[in-house]
C-alpha cells in the first residue's frame, strides 16, 4: 500500500462521514493500545490482527492509516499528550507552593498518568524504541518537550530565588533520561519501591540539581 484508501462520504445512520471516520480511528487506536502495549507487542502485530481486534476490516484500516508504524506513531503521541496534559493541569493548581512541593506535584502527575496503565508505559518507553529513523525523531522531539518543561521550571525557580542560576539545558536532558529510566524499571518490577517512593526520589534528584552543595536560597 502506497497510500490510504478513500473513506466513504455522506451521512449514515444519523452520523456524518467525519464522525464515522473518527470512531473507526479511535477503535484502531484502542486496539493498538491493547496489542502494541500488551501481547504480542508492536513487532508481533499484523494489520489483519489489529483490524480483527478493532472489529473492523483491513480495507477500513487502509482508509485511516498507511502502515502499522503510522498507528504506533499516533499512539505514542497520544500517550505523551495524556501525560503532558496531566502535568499541566496539576501545575495549574501548584501556584504559590515552594519548589519541593511544586516538584512533587509535577512528578506525581506525570508518574501517575504514565504508569496508570502498563500498556501506556510500554508504548512510551519500550515499543517506540528502534522502530525507524522517523519514530526515533518523533521520540526525541517529544522528549525535548519534557526537557523544555523541566528547564522552564528550573528557570522559574531561579527567578524566585529558589534555585542556583545557571544554564540547565544539559542537566534537564540528563534528568529526563533518569525519570524515564526509573519509571520504566519500576513499572517492569525491577525496582522494589512504591510509586510514592519513586516520586520522592525524583524530587530529591531534582532539588539536588537545582540546589548544589554550598548554595543557599535568597532570604525572604
C-alpha positions as CSV (number, residue, x, y, z in Angstrom):
1,X,0.0,0.0,0.0
2,X,1.4,3.4,-1.0
3,X,-1.4,5.5,0.4
4,X,-4.7,5.4,2.2
5,X,-7.9,4.3,0.5
6,X,-10.6,6.9,0.3
7,X,-13.2,6.8,3.1
8,X,-16.9,6.9,2.2
9,X,-18.6,10.2,2.4
10,X,-22.2,11.2,3.4
11,X,-24.4,10.5,6.4
12,X,-25.2,7.0,7.6
13,X,-27.5,6.2,10.5
14,X,-27.5,9.8,11.6
15,X,-23.7,10.2,11.7
16,X,-21.6,12.1,9.3
17,X,-18.6,10.6,7.4
18,X,-16.3,12.6,9.6
19,X,-17.9,11.2,12.8
20,X,-17.7,7.6,11.5
21,X,-14.1,8.1,10.5
22,X,-13.2,9.4,14.0
23,X,-14.9,6.4,15.5
24,X,-13.0,4.0,13.3
25,X,-9.7,5.7,14.1
26,X,-10.5,5.5,17.8
27,X,-11.2,1.8,17.5
28,X,-7.9,1.2,15.8
29,X,-6.0,3.1,18.3
30,X,-7.7,1.4,21.2
31,X,-7.0,-2.0,19.7
32,X,-3.4,-0.9,19.1
33,X,-3.0,0.1,22.8
34,X,-4.1,-3.4,23.7
35,X,-1.9,-5.3,21.2
36,X,1.2,-3.0,21.0
37,X,1.1,-2.3,24.7
38,X,0.5,-5.9,25.7
39,X,0.7,-9.1,23.8
40,X,2.1,-9.6,21.2
41,X,3.6,-6.1,21.0
42,X,4.0,-3.9,18.0
43,X,6.5,-6.1,16.2
44,X,4.3,-9.1,16.6
45,X,1.1,-7.5,15.3
46,X,-0.2,-7.6,11.8
47,X,-2.7,-5.4,10.0
48,X,-5.1,-8.3,9.9
49,X,-4.8,-8.9,13.7
50,X,-5.2,-5.2,14.5
51,X,-8.3,-4.9,12.3
52,X,-9.8,-8.0,13.9
53,X,-9.2,-6.7,17.4
54,X,-10.8,-3.4,16.4
55,X,-13.8,-5.2,14.9
56,X,-13.1,-3.6,11.5
57,X,-11.8,-4.7,8.1
58,X,-8.3,-4.3,6.6
59,X,-9.9,-2.1,4.0
60,X,-11.1,0.2,6.8
61,X,-7.6,0.2,8.2
62,X,-6.1,1.5,5.0
63,X,-8.8,4.2,4.9
64,X,-7.3,5.5,8.1
65,X,-3.6,4.6,8.1
66,X,-0.9,3.7,5.6
67,X,1.1,1.3,7.8
68,X,1.2,-0.1,11.4
69,X,4.0,2.3,12.0
70,X,1.6,5.2,11.5
71,X,-0.6,3.7,14.2
72,X,2.3,3.4,16.6
73,X,3.3,7.0,15.9
74,X,-0.2,8.3,16.6
75,X,-0.5,6.2,19.8
76,X,2.9,7.3,21.1
77,X,1.9,11.0,20.6
78,X,-1.4,10.3,22.3
79,X,0.2,8.7,25.3
80,X,2.6,11.6,25.7
81,X,-0.2,14.0,25.2
82,X,-2.2,12.5,28.0
83,X,0.8,12.7,30.4
84,X,1.6,16.3,29.4
85,X,-1.9,17.4,30.0
86,X,-2.0,15.7,33.4
87,X,1.2,17.6,34.3
88,X,-0.1,21.0,33.0
89,X,-3.4,20.5,34.9
90,X,-1.5,19.7,38.1
91,X,0.9,22.6,37.8
92,X,-2.1,24.9,37.4
93,X,-3.0,24.1,41.0
94,X,0.5,24.4,42.3
95,X,1.0,28.2,42.2
96,X,2.5,29.6,45.4
97,X,3.9,26.2,46.5
98,X,7.6,26.1,47.5
99,X,9.9,24.4,45.0
100,X,9.9,21.0,46.7
101,X,6.1,21.0,46.8
102,X,5.8,22.1,43.2
103,X,8.2,19.4,42.0
104,X,6.2,16.8,43.9
105,X,3.0,17.9,42.2
106,X,4.7,17.7,38.8
107,X,6.2,14.3,39.2
108,X,3.2,12.7,40.9
109,X,1.0,13.9,38.0
110,X,3.5,12.5,35.4
111,X,4.2,9.3,37.1
112,X,0.6,8.7,38.0
113,X,-0.5,9.1,34.4
114,X,2.2,7.3,32.5
115,X,2.1,4.3,34.9
116,X,-1.7,4.2,35.4
117,X,-1.9,1.6,32.6
118,X,1.1,-0.7,31.9
119,X,0.2,-0.6,28.2
120,X,0.8,3.2,28.2
121,X,4.2,2.6,29.9
122,X,5.2,0.1,27.3
123,X,4.2,2.4,24.4
124,X,6.1,5.3,26.0
125,X,9.3,3.5,26.9
126,X,9.6,0.2,25.1
127,X,7.7,-0.3,21.8
128,X,8.7,3.1,20.3
129,X,12.5,2.3,20.6
130,X,14.4,1.4,17.5
131,X,11.5,1.1,15.1
132,X,12.7,3.5,12.4
133,X,14.5,6.8,12.0
134,X,11.2,8.5,11.7
135,X,9.9,7.3,15.0
136,X,13.3,7.9,16.7
137,X,13.0,11.5,15.6
138,X,9.4,11.7,16.9
139,X,10.6,10.1,20.2
140,X,13.4,12.6,20.6
141,X,11.1,15.5,19.7
142,X,8.6,14.5,22.4
143,X,11.5,14.1,24.8
144,X,12.7,17.6,24.0
145,X,9.3,18.9,25.1
146,X,9.8,17.4,28.5
147,X,13.3,18.8,28.7
148,X,11.9,22.2,27.9
149,X,9.3,21.9,30.6
150,X,12.0,21.0,33.2
151,X,14.1,23.9,32.0
152,X,11.2,26.3,32.3
153,X,10.5,25.1,35.8
154,X,14.2,25.5,36.7
155,X,14.4,29.0,35.3
156,X,11.2,30.0,37.1
157,X,12.8,28.7,40.4
158,X,15.9,30.7,39.7
159,X,13.8,33.8,39.1
160,X,12.0,33.2,42.5
161,X,15.4,32.8,44.2
162,X,14.8,29.1,45.0
163,X,17.5,27.7,42.7
164,X,21.0,28.4,41.7
165,X,21.3,30.4,38.5
166,X,22.9,28.5,35.6
167,X,22.2,27.0,32.2
168,X,20.0,23.9,32.9
169,X,20.0,22.6,29.3
170,X,22.2,19.6,29.8
171,X,21.1,19.0,33.4
172,X,17.4,18.8,32.2
173,X,18.2,16.4,29.5
174,X,20.1,14.1,31.9
175,X,17.3,14.4,34.4
176,X,14.5,13.5,31.9
177,X,16.6,10.4,31.0
178,X,16.7,9.4,34.7
179,X,13.0,9.9,35.1
180,X,12.1,7.7,32.1
181,X,14.6,5.0,33.1
182,X,13.5,4.8,36.7
183,X,9.8,4.7,35.8
184,X,10.4,2.1,33.2
185,X,12.3,-0.1,35.6
186,X,9.7,0.4,38.4
187,X,6.9,-0.5,36.0
188,X,8.8,-3.6,34.9
189,X,9.1,-4.7,38.6
190,X,12.9,-4.2,38.7
191,X,12.7,-1.5,41.5
192,X,11.5,-2.6,44.9
193,X,9.6,0.6,46.0
194,X,6.2,2.2,45.9
195,X,5.4,4.8,43.3
196,X,5.4,7.4,46.0
197,X,8.9,6.4,47.0
198,X,10.0,6.6,43.3
199,X,8.4,10.1,43.1
200,X,10.1,11.2,46.3
201,X,13.5,10.1,44.9
202,X,12.9,12.0,41.7
203,X,12.1,15.1,43.7
204,X,15.3,14.7,45.7
205,X,17.3,14.3,42.4
206,X,15.7,17.5,41.0
207,X,16.4,19.5,44.2
208,X,20.0,18.3,44.2
209,X,20.3,19.5,40.6
210,X,18.8,22.9,41.4
211,X,20.4,23.4,44.7
212,X,24.0,22.2,44.6
213,X,26.0,21.8,47.8
214,X,27.0,25.2,49.3
215,X,24.3,27.2,47.6
216,X,21.7,28.9,49.7
217,X,18.3,30.3,48.7
218,X,17.9,34.1,48.7
219,X,16.4,35.4,52.0
220,X,12.8,36.4,52.1
